Amino acid sequence: MLAAALAGCAGPPSPDAVADARLFAQGMTDIHELYIQPVANRDLVVAGAARLATLDPALGAAAGPGAGSQASLVVSYDHHTIGSFRMPDDGDTAALADTLAGAVALARRASPRLAALPEAAIDKAVFDGMTSKLDRFSRYSPPEVAREARESRNGFGRIGVTLDTSNDDFRITALVPGSPAEHAGIRPGDRIVAIDGVATAGRTRAEVTHMLRGPEHAPIAVAVERGQPPERREFHMRRAILARPPVTLTWLGDVAVFRVATFNRITTEKVAEGLAEAERRPGRRLAGVVLDLRGNPGGLLEQAVSLADLFVAAGPIVSTTGRHPASFQRFVASGKAPAPRVPVVVLIDAGSASASEIVAAALQDLGRAVIVGSSSYGKGTVQTVMRLPNDGELILTWARLVAPSGYLLQAHGVVPSLCTSGLGDNAAALDGIRAAAGGIAGEPRAQLDEAGWRELRRACPPRHGNPGIDLQIAERLLADPALYAAALRPAARTSLVRAESGEPSLTGPGAALSSGRPRN
């Protein structure tokens, strides 16, 4: 086996090896061109081959002892070397992809476990190895997962049924209220036997779920069996978008509270509709807005920008910067904000990430909102999705987010103006706000070094959950214009903390941040 491997496995490559080489070459090309930091292609090859050990622990792959033109990839099985491949120059992506495909083919011949696995499982292991050399937000999605993600991003249509997961008889256990299935007359307990004339017998649950989905408004015919003895019925309907509402609106007197759960393609639209509803309320004025972004993991970049744009009259909202020329973008307010002057309070916590942090940072830096809660997650990067020849996807980090004041959101996140990390839900905590609302101005956040950022976040540690104190503080701020104005000052880095006496007070972490020095 060693002699065959050293000879390059004489003979033309198999169709599987050709397909693998094409797939790996595309993946490495995407990483080389788009990933936010340079990564050596040779490192990707070694990491991809080495990950095959997760499928068969007897397999091994590692860089050989040589360097430069003598570099090699050594493949072993059961602690015995079975092949050594010369590593082409790092810039020769196609040749390196051939090397990786050759190593995979050799591993499949040596390992009965690998030989029995589908190609998709091996592809996933190789790409998981390659993306292990990247950041934690970069990853590979195999074809089935990628198709599901594409449908979700594009807003696939559904009929609104839940299938029994205990077996594959495709019995309906629940209906989404107001869904096409409910309107058509389908009932819980019905068993789906055909979709658009195609029988479901013998198909997997994933296949049937995929058959039920399709473009919004597309017609679908669903045949079911009902009752005993089973009676076959066919229902005709049109698919609809049935997503969890990204925004819910509640009222605290004249204050509109928007709970924003995610940033999907209709998030800004729903907040804008709520603002329009507020304007139509007879005899009532809109005293303020609370944007509750706690636990919101993010979503679409453009939705974060457009949501902030609802409240910003002018100025920058966010910038992106990376290695690829197209990653440099600057987003500014359109000047068409429907609510440019209404007082705003934003609630954040440790679960607020990505798009949530864009909105919070923009409104904080531009002096348009008081941020209340705990430090956010600190996910300040942008991912791009690349479709691969096998219909899978490679999700790559390709840009960093920059707040309007100039600091990077990655790892730093957003630190609230009023921090509630150490406070309980009590009246004494609220009373402390009024006593010392002015706060202490500190260094601009864009000038903090990493030590300064650590101190700033330590002063308001990330916290999960939705404590009532956050919303109570928001109510108090919006009910007292003077208090709101004091807390709004863009230069102030104020924080609700407990004094040594045990009584809450409003102080700034700036005094504790004397070690935070401007970057050279």
Secondary structure, DSSP 8 states (H G I E B T S, - for coil): -HHHHHTT-SS---HHHHHHHHHHHHHHHHHHHHSSS---HHHHHHHHHHGGGGT-TTEEEEE-S--GGG-EEEEEETTEEEEEEE---TT-HHHHHHHHHHHHHHHHHH-HHHHHS-HHHHHHHHHHHHHTTS-TT-EEE-HHHHHHHHHHHHT-BB--EEE-SSSSS-BEEEE-TT-HHHHHT--TT-EEEEETTEE-TT--HHHHHHHH-BSTT-EEEEEEEETTTTEEEEEEEE-B-----SEEEEEETTEEEEEE--B-TTHHHHHHHHHHHHHHSTT----EEEEE-TT---B-HHHHHHHHHTT-SSSEEEEEEESSGGG-EEEE--S--S-SSS-EEEEE-TT--THHHHHHHHHHHTTS-EEEES------EEEEEEE-TTS-EEEEEEEEEE-TTS-B-TTT----SEE-TT--SSHHHHHHHHHTTT--B---GGG--HHHHHHHHHHS----S--HHHHHHHHHHHH-HHHHHHHH-TTB--EEEE-TTS-EEEE-GGGGGTT-----
